[in-house]
Amino acid sequence: MDFSKYKKYQKGLVVSTLVAIVALGVAQLIHFNTATTAILLGLVVGNIFYKTFHDKESHYKDGIKFAEKDLLMFAIALMGINLNFTMLAGLGFKTLFLIVSAMAFTIFMGLFLGKIFGLNKKLSLMLGIGNGVCGSSAIAATSGVARVHNQDIAISIVLVNLMGTIGIFLAPFLANLLGFNDVEGGILAGNTLQAVGQAVAAGFNISDEAGHYATVVKMGRVLMIAPIVFILIYLAKRESMKNNESVDENAKVPFPKFILWFLLFSALASFGFLPQEVEHFISQASHYIALIAMAAIGLMIHFGTIFKTGGKALVVSSVLFAMQLVFTSILIVLLGI
């Protein structure tokens, strides 16, 4: 195999990897979300050495762009190993209905609030999907299909993870305020917080039983990544055909092959084809590769784009998260879960 064509990626990949390694250490030191830390650190480095990475003749740009797109899709594909479809059978109809209803509500309200506050539609969509489905993973998996700009990906990941960090303390407080039992409290945490670690932490802050339910419900939400991607593909194809119907009636939207690999790895995990040690290795690999991609995303963003829309996006994300908590709480009471 001829590896010479990949030489142009070396410098950018090395820088992205170094930023990711430092971000991993910083995140562990300050006990903060690793994806957000990688993006923010990449943002700082990328702006301090702006000409180095953004100049047309930059030797780093090709590798960074490869990391932020190709490596990210590879990481998402590997993430399927964390998902066991058999977990859906144990959730029950009411809980499944709650997960799907809250997800649809959050995505819709993300678009609605974004329109009210003047955000662009794709940033609003990412905020809705990030809050409604499963944070950084959902944003990363759907951003390519939705053709979202890097700055919108970065803003949505940072804000969604910020809401999740606040939620670690807010969800248990709300569950206690509403008089929820351990099962109800666990479902509230699992159905509203963005990252798996955040949902699990909030659940176990209530009790061990709540932690278990938070974990199961959260994984049920993560399994919604695949259906969301397929829906976005359908909508993108329909829009493409509508915009090009006079020119090409067979206008096509490229199918993201990574989602097939995502489903394959999910199937391997669901049917127990691989030893646990191998599954753990693949899971860890997906995490570290995704961090390199997040660092690369940060490296290519200018501070000005963040300041331009960050304030409005923060308001939308905060209101959206509050509405998500309220909606899930109401459904828990009405459904009698």
C-alpha positions in Angstrom: 0.0 0.0 0.0 1.3 3.4 -0.9 1.4 5.6 2.2 3.2 8.5 0.5 -0.1 10.3 -0.3 -0.8 10.5 3.5 2.4 12.4 4.2 0.6 15.7 3.8 -1.6 14.8 6.8 1.3 14.1 9.2 2.0 17.6 10.6 -1.7 18.4 11.2 -2.4 15.0 12.8 0.6 15.4 15.1 -0.5 18.8 16.3 -4.1 17.6 16.7 -2.9 14.6 18.7 -0.6 16.7 21.0 -3.5 19.1 21.7 -5.8 16.1 22.5 -3.2 14.6 24.9 -2.8 17.8 26.8 -6.5 18.3 26.9 -7.0 14.8 28.3 -4.6 15.7 31.1 -6.2 19.0 31.8 -9.7 17.5 31.8 -8.7 14.9 34.3 -7.0 17.6 36.5 -10.0 19.9 36.6 -12.6 17.1 36.4 -14.3 18.5 33.2 -15.7 17.0 30.0 -12.8 15.9 27.8 -14.5 16.7 24.4 -15.2 20.3 25.5 -11.6 20.7 26.9 -10.1 19.4 23.6 -12.2 21.9 21.6 -11.4 24.9 23.9 -7.7 24.1 24.0 -7.6 23.7 20.3 -9.4 27.0 20.0 -6.8 28.7 22.1 -3.8 27.2 20.3 -5.4 27.7 16.9 -5.9 31.4 17.6 -2.5 32.1 19.2 -0.8 30.6 16.1 -3.6 31.7 13.7 -1.4 32.2 10.6 0.4 28.9 11.2 -2.8 26.9 10.9 -5.0 29.1 8.7 -2.7 30.4 6.0 -3.4 29.1 2.5 0.1 27.6 2.3 -0.1 26.0 5.8 1.5 22.5 6.0 -0.8 21.7 8.9 -4.2 22.4 7.3 -4.6 19.1 5.4 -3.9 17.0 8.4 -6.2 19.0 10.7 -9.0 18.8 8.2 -8.5 15.0 7.9 -8.7 14.7 11.6 -11.9 16.8 12.0 -13.8 14.9 9.3 -12.4 11.4 8.5 -11.1 10.6 12.0 -14.3 11.8 13.6 -16.4 9.6 11.4 -14.1 6.6 12.2 -14.5 7.4 15.9 -18.3 7.5 15.6 -18.3 4.2 13.9 -16.3 2.6 16.7 -18.6 4.1 19.3 -21.3 1.6 18.2 -19.4 -1.0 20.4 -20.8 0.7 23.5 -24.4 0.2 22.5 -26.4 -3.0 23.2 -29.7 -3.1 21.4 -31.0 -5.7 23.8 -31.2 -3.0 26.4 -34.3 -1.6 24.6 -36.3 -4.7 25.5 -35.8 -4.0 29.2 -37.0 -0.4 29.1 -40.7 -1.0 28.7 -43.2 0.8 26.5 -43.8 3.8 28.8 -40.0 4.5 29.2 -39.5 4.2 25.4 -42.4 6.5 24.8 -40.9 9.0 27.2 -37.4 8.8 25.6 -38.8 9.3 22.0 -41.3 12.1 23.0 -38.7 14.1 25.0 -36.2 13.7 22.2 -38.6 15.0 19.6 -39.8 17.8 21.8 -36.2 19.0 22.5 -35.1 18.9 18.9 -38.3 20.8 17.8 -37.9 23.4 20.6 -34.2 23.8 19.7 -35.2 24.8 16.2 -38.1 27.0 17.5 -36.0 28.9 20.1 -33.2 29.3 17.6 -35.5 31.0 15.2 -36.8 33.3 17.9 -33.3 34.3 19.0 -32.0 34.6 15.4 -29.6 31.6 15.4 -28.9 29.9 12.1 -31.0 26.7 11.6 -28.1 24.3 11.7 -26.7 25.5 15.0 -30.3 25.4 16.4 -30.6 21.8 15.1 -27.3 20.8 16.7 -28.3 22.3 20.1 -31.6 20.4 19.8 -30.0 17.1 18.9 -27.1 17.5 21.4 -29.5 18.1 24.3 -32.2 15.7 23.1 -30.2 12.7 22.1 -26.7 12.3 23.6 -24.5 15.3 23.6 -21.2 15.4 21.7 -21.6 11.9 20.1 -25.0 12.9 18.5 -23.7 16.2 17.3 -20.6 14.6 15.8 -22.7 11.8 14.1 -25.3 14.1 12.6 -23.2 17.2 11.7 -21.8 15.7 8.6 -25.2 14.7 7.2 -26.7 18.1 8.1 -23.6 19.8 6.6 -23.0 21.9 9.7 -20.0 24.4 9.8 -17.2 23.7 12.3 -17.9 26.8 14.4 -21.5 25.6 14.9 -20.3 22.1 15.8 -17.9 23.6 18.4 -20.4 26.0 19.9 -23.1 23.3 20.3 -20.7 20.8 21.8 -19.3 23.3 24.3 -22.8 24.5 25.4 -24.4 21.1 25.5 -21.7 19.8 27.7 -21.9 22.9 29.9 -25.6 22.2 30.4 -24.9 18.6 31.2 -22.3 19.6 33.8 -24.8 21.9 35.5 -27.4 19.1 35.3 -25.3 16.8 37.4 -26.3 18.9 40.4 -29.6 20.3 39.1 -31.3 17.0 38.1 -30.9 15.4 41.6 -32.1 18.7 43.2 -35.2 18.8 41.0 -35.9 15.2 41.6 -35.8 15.8 45.4 -37.9 19.0 45.1 -40.6 17.1 43.1 -40.6 14.2 45.6 -39.5 11.7 43.0 -38.6 8.2 44.2 -35.3 6.6 43.1 -36.7 5.1 39.9 -38.3 8.4 38.8 -35.1 10.4 39.8 -32.9 8.0 37.8 -35.2 8.3 34.7 -35.2 12.1 35.0 -31.3 12.2 35.1 -31.0 9.6 32.3 -33.5 11.3 30.0 -32.2 14.9 30.3 -28.4 14.9 30.8 -26.2 14.9 27.7 -23.1 12.7 28.2 -23.3 9.2 29.6 -20.9 10.1 32.4 -23.0 13.1 33.4 -26.3 11.1 33.5 -24.7 8.3 35.5 -23.1 10.7 38.0 -26.4 12.5 38.5 -28.2 9.2 39.0 -25.8 7.9 41.6 -25.9 11.3 43.4 -29.5 10.3 44.1 -29.0 6.6 45.0 -27.5 3.4 43.6 -30.9 2.3 42.2 -31.3 5.8 40.5 -27.9 5.4 39.0 -28.8 2.1 37.5 -32.0 3.5 35.9 -30.2 6.6 34.7 -27.6 4.5 33.0 -30.2 2.3 31.2 -32.4 5.2 30.1 -29.3 7.1 28.9 -28.2 4.2 26.8 -31.7 4.0 25.3 -31.3 7.6 24.2 -27.8 6.9 22.7 -29.4 4.2 20.6 -31.5 6.9 18.9 -28.4 8.2 17.1 -29.0 5.8 14.1 -32.7 6.7 13.6 -31.9 10.4 13.8 -29.2 10.1 11.2 -31.5 8.2 8.8 -34.2 10.9 9.3 -31.7 13.6 8.5 -30.6 11.7 5.4 -34.2 11.5 4.2 -34.8 15.2 4.9 -31.5 16.3 3.3 -32.3 14.2 0.2 -35.8 15.6 -0.1 -34.5 19.2 0.2 -31.8 18.5 -2.3 -34.3 17.1 -4.8 -36.6 20.0 -4.3 -33.8 22.6 -4.9 -32.5 20.7 -7.9 -35.7 19.3 -9.4 -35.5 21.5 -12.5 -31.9 20.4 -13.1 -31.6 16.8 -11.8 -34.5 14.8 -10.6 -32.2 12.2 -9.2 -30.3 14.6 -6.9 -28.6 12.5 -4.2 -27.3 13.0 -0.7 -24.2 10.9 -0.1 -25.0 8.1 2.4 -22.6 8.2 5.4 -21.0 4.8 5.4 -19.8 5.3 9.0 -23.4 4.7 10.2 -23.3 1.2 8.8 -20.1 0.5 10.7 -21.7 2.0 13.7 -24.7 -0.4 13.4 -22.3 -3.3 12.8 -20.3 -2.6 15.9 -23.6 -2.3 17.8 -24.7 -5.7 16.6 -21.3 -7.2 17.6 -21.9 -5.8 21.1 -25.5 -6.8 21.2 -24.9 -10.5 20.3 -21.7 -10.9 22.3 -19.5 -11.9 19.3 -16.4 -10.2 20.8 -14.6 -10.8 24.1 -15.1 -8.0 26.6 -11.5 -7.1 26.5 -11.7 -6.4 22.8 -14.9 -4.4 23.2 -13.2 -2.3 25.9 -10.2 -1.7 23.6 -12.4 -0.6 20.8 -14.4 1.7 23.1 -11.3 3.3 24.4 -9.9 3.7 20.9 -13.1 5.5 19.8 -12.8 7.9 22.8 -9.2 8.9 22.1 -9.7 9.2 18.3 -12.7 11.4 18.9 -10.6 13.7 21.2 -8.1 14.2 18.4 -11.0 15.1 16.1 -12.4 17.6 18.6 -9.0 19.2 19.1 -8.8 19.6 15.3 -12.2 21.2 15.2 -11.0 23.7 17.8 -7.8 24.5 15.9 -9.6 25.6 12.8 -12.1 28.1 14.4 -11.6 31.8 14.9 -12.5 33.5 18.2 -14.7 36.0 16.3 -17.1 33.4 15.1 -17.6 32.2 18.7 -18.2 35.7 20.1 -20.6 36.5 17.2 -23.2 33.8 18.0 -22.1 32.3 21.4 -24.2 34.7 23.6 -27.5 33.9 21.8 -26.6 30.2 21.6 -26.0 30.2 25.4 -29.4 31.6 26.0 -31.1 29.2 23.7 -29.2 26.2 25.2 -30.1 27.3 28.8 -33.8 27.8 28.0 -33.9 24.5 26.1 -32.3 22.5 28.9 -34.8 24.0 31.4 -37.7 23.1 29.1 -36.3 19.6 28.7 -36.2 19.1 32.4 -39.7 20.3 32.9 -41.1 18.3 30.0 -39.5 15.0 31.2 -40.7 15.7 34.8 -44.3 16.2 33.5 -44.2 13.0 31.5 -42.9 11.0 34.4 -45.9 12.2 36.5 -48.4 11.7 33.7 -47.2 8.3 32.7 -46.8 7.1 36.3 -43.5 5.5 35.6 
